Amino acid sequence: MKVVGGIFSIVKNKYFIASAFFIVWMLFFDVKDWSLIHGRREKLAELQKSEQHLNKLIDETRKELNLLKTNAQTIEKYAREKYLMKKDNEDLFIVNTP
């Protein structure tokens, strides 16, 4: 009985009520509530992954550009693969696979 009376007196305390109200307000009803902060952290992690992926693509493109600027065989290979170009004395067969 003393435990129930002790808990009831704590819950009835005005400082406890004010603190509980403040915590509930800050977690759920404030402009910068917990769910908004959590959502922004997830969005930030997603954007950082996207940034890493794009940086990787930029590095690959720079390497390819460097090869195209320095090597004639690379230019020919690139033209054949990307633009389906061919030499005058050869035939080109394109096979589409399903």
C-alpha positions in Angstrom: 0.0 0.0 0.0 2.9 2.3 0.7 4.3 1.7 -2.8 1.0 2.7 -4.5 0.7 5.7 -2.3 4.3 6.7 -3.1 3.8 6.3 -6.8 0.5 8.3 -6.7 2.2 11.1 -4.8 5.0 11.2 -7.4 2.5 11.3 -10.3 0.5 14.0 -8.5 3.6 16.2 -8.1 3.4 19.3 -10.3 7.0 19.2 -11.4 6.6 15.6 -12.6 3.4 16.6 -14.5 5.2 19.6 -16.1 8.2 17.5 -17.0 6.1 14.7 -18.5 4.0 17.2 -20.5 7.2 18.9 -21.8 8.8 15.6 -22.9 5.6 14.5 -24.6 5.2 17.9 -26.3 8.8 17.9 -27.5 8.6 14.3 -28.8 5.3 14.4 -30.7 3.9 17.9 -31.1 6.8 20.3 -31.6 7.8 21.6 -35.1 11.1 19.7 -34.8 9.6 16.5 -33.4 11.3 13.1 -33.2 9.8 11.7 -36.4 10.9 14.6 -38.5 14.5 14.3 -37.2 14.5 10.6 -37.8 13.2 11.1 -41.4 15.8 13.7 -42.1 18.6 11.4 -40.9 17.3 8.6 -43.2 17.2 11.1 -46.1 20.8 12.2 -45.3 22.0 8.6 -45.3 20.3 8.1 -48.7 21.8 11.2 -50.1 25.3 10.2 -48.9 25.0 6.9 -50.6 23.8 8.6 -53.8 26.8 11.0 -53.5 29.2 8.1 -53.2 27.7 6.4 -56.3 27.9 9.6 -58.3 31.5 10.2 -57.3 32.3 6.7 -58.4 30.7 7.3 -61.8 32.6 10.6 -62.1 35.9 8.9 -61.5 35.1 6.2 -64.0 34.2 8.8 -66.6 37.4 10.8 -66.0 39.5 7.6 -66.5 37.6 6.9 -69.7 38.1 10.5 -70.9 41.8 10.3 -70.1 42.1 7.1 -72.1 40.2 8.7 -75.0 42.5 11.7 -75.0 45.7 9.6 -75.0 45.1 6.4 -76.9 43.9 6.1 -80.5 42.9 2.4 -80.1 40.6 3.4 -77.3 38.9 6.0 -79.5 38.3 3.4 -82.2 36.9 0.9 -79.6 34.6 3.6 -78.1 33.3 4.6 -81.5 32.6 1.0 -82.5 30.9 0.1 -79.2 28.9 3.3 -78.5 28.1 4.6 -82.0 28.2 1.4 -84.0 30.7 2.8 -86.4 32.7 0.6 -88.8 35.6 0.8 -91.3 34.9 1.1 -95.0 35.9 -2.4 -95.9 33.9 -4.4 -93.3 30.4 -5.4 -92.5 28.6 -4.8 -89.2 26.1 -7.3 -87.9 24.0 -6.3 -84.8 22.5 -9.1 -82.8 19.9 -8.3 -80.2 19.5 -10.8 -77.4 16.2 -11.0 -75.6 
